[in-house]
Amino acid sequence: MTETAIAWDTYSRQRPERRPVNAHGETSWFNWTQYLDHGPGAELLEVPAGGRVLDLGCGKGGNVAHLAALGARAVGVDVSPRQLAAARERWGTAPGLELHQAEAGAFLAQDCEGFDAVYSVYGAVWFTDPARLLPAIRERLRPGGRLVFSQRPAVEGCYGCQASYIPRGDDEDPLVVKRWDYEPEAWEQVLTKHGFGEVYASVLAAPPGRRTVGTLIVSART
Ligand SMILES: C[S@@+](CC[C@H](N)C(=O)[O-])C[C@H]1O[C@@H](n2cnc3c(N)ncnc32)[C@H](O)[C@@H]1O
C-alpha cells in the first residue's frame, strides 16, 4: 500500500460513520461542510437527470450515495481501502452507485467516459497538487459541466502546500499528508488559469455555536 493510502486508512479508523438519518429524517443527504445539517446541498452540482457525477475522495460514501439516490450515475473514488470498505458495506448495493479504490489523478487518467459534474468534499482536491489534478479534471468534465469542492479555509499567511498531521497515538509519530490552501481569490485565479470559467469561491460561515471556522466552497464550469 502507498504511504498516502496508509495515512488515510489511519484517519478512517478515527472517523465515525454518518448518522442513519439527518435532522430532517432523511436517510441520505449531501453535506459540503464539517457541520451537521448545515449549508447547501447537491443542487450546487446541477447534475442533469441521469447524469454521471464523480466524487474525488468519497470517504465512507454518504454524499455519493445520496447522488445515486437522486438518480445520478454516481461514481465514488477513494485511495483508502478502509474508507472504501466502509462505503461498500453501507451503500454498496445502491442502484446507480459505483465505488473504486484509486488515487484521484490515476482514476481520471483511465476513465474516458466523462462526467457532467466532479466534486470533492474535504477530499482529493484539497489533498492533491492543483497543478496536477485540475488539468486532469478539466479533461474529463463534459462541456458546461461543474467542478465544485469544499475544504477548510486557509489560515491567514499559510498558503500553498501545507502539512496535515494524522495522529497515531502517544508513542508514534503522526502521519503526514499534504494539502493545498489558498484564499478564495487565489483559488479563483488558479482555476481560471487552468481554463475553468464561472469561477466563484467564498467562505460559508459556521452555524451559530462555539465553533467559528467556516467552509470554503469553490465552484467552476468548463
Ligand atoms: C477528510 S476525508 C473526506 C471524506 C469525504 N469526502 C467526506 O466528506 O467525509 C478525505 C478523503 O479523501 C481521500 N483522498 C485523499 N487524497 C486522495 C487522492 N489523491 N485520491 C483519492 N482519494 C484521496 C482520503 O482517503 C479520504 O477518504
PDBQT file of the ligand as one rigid body, heavy atoms in Angstrom, charges set to zero:
ROOT
HETATM    1  C1  LIG A 301     -11.113  14.274   5.034  1.00  0.00    +0.000 C 
HETATM    2  S1  LIG A 301     -11.603  12.839   4.161  1.00  0.00    +0.000 S 
HETATM    3  C2  LIG A 301     -13.184  13.341   3.461  1.00  0.00    +0.000 C 
HETATM    4  C3  LIG A 301     -14.009  12.170   3.012  1.00  0.00    +0.000 C 
HETATM    5  C4  LIG A 301     -15.396  12.502   2.450  1.00  0.00    +0.000 C 
HETATM    6  N1  LIG A 301     -15.338  13.292   1.243  1.00  0.00    +0.000 N 
HETATM    7  C5  LIG A 301     -16.258  13.161   3.490  1.00  0.00    +0.000 C 
HETATM    8  O1  LIG A 301     -16.742  14.272   3.255  1.00  0.00    +0.000 OA
HETATM    9  O2  LIG A 301     -16.467  12.549   4.548  1.00  0.00    +0.000 OA
HETATM   10  C6  LIG A 301     -10.525  12.858   2.731  1.00  0.00    +0.000 C 
HETATM   11  C7  LIG A 301     -10.707  11.668   1.849  1.00  0.00    +0.000 C 
HETATM   12  O3  LIG A 301     -10.002  11.892   0.632  1.00  0.00    +0.000 OA
HETATM   13  C8  LIG A 301      -9.315  10.700   0.294  1.00  0.00    +0.000 C 
HETATM   14  N2  LIG A 301      -8.157  11.089  -0.542  1.00  0.00    +0.000 N 
HETATM   15  C9  LIG A 301      -7.154  11.928  -0.193  1.00  0.00    +0.000 A 
HETATM   16  N3  LIG A 301      -6.294  12.089  -1.220  1.00  0.00    +0.000 NA
HETATM   17  C10 LIG A 301      -6.768  11.321  -2.231  1.00  0.00    +0.000 A 
HETATM   18  C11 LIG A 301      -6.333  11.068  -3.558  1.00  0.00    +0.000 A 
HETATM   19  N4  LIG A 301      -5.228  11.653  -4.063  1.00  0.00    +0.000 N 
HETATM   20  N5  LIG A 301      -7.051  10.220  -4.328  1.00  0.00    +0.000 NA
HETATM   21  C12 LIG A 301      -8.181   9.630  -3.836  1.00  0.00    +0.000 A 
HETATM   22  N6  LIG A 301      -8.635   9.838  -2.592  1.00  0.00    +0.000 NA
HETATM   23  C13 LIG A 301      -7.955  10.673  -1.799  1.00  0.00    +0.000 A 
HETATM   24  C14 LIG A 301      -8.939  10.073   1.618  1.00  0.00    +0.000 C 
HETATM   25  O4  LIG A 301      -8.688   8.698   1.541  1.00  0.00    +0.000 OA
HETATM   26  C15 LIG A 301     -10.166  10.392   2.462  1.00  0.00    +0.000 C 
HETATM   27  O5  LIG A 301     -11.130   9.379   2.405  1.00  0.00    +0.000 OA
ENDROOT
TORSDOF 0
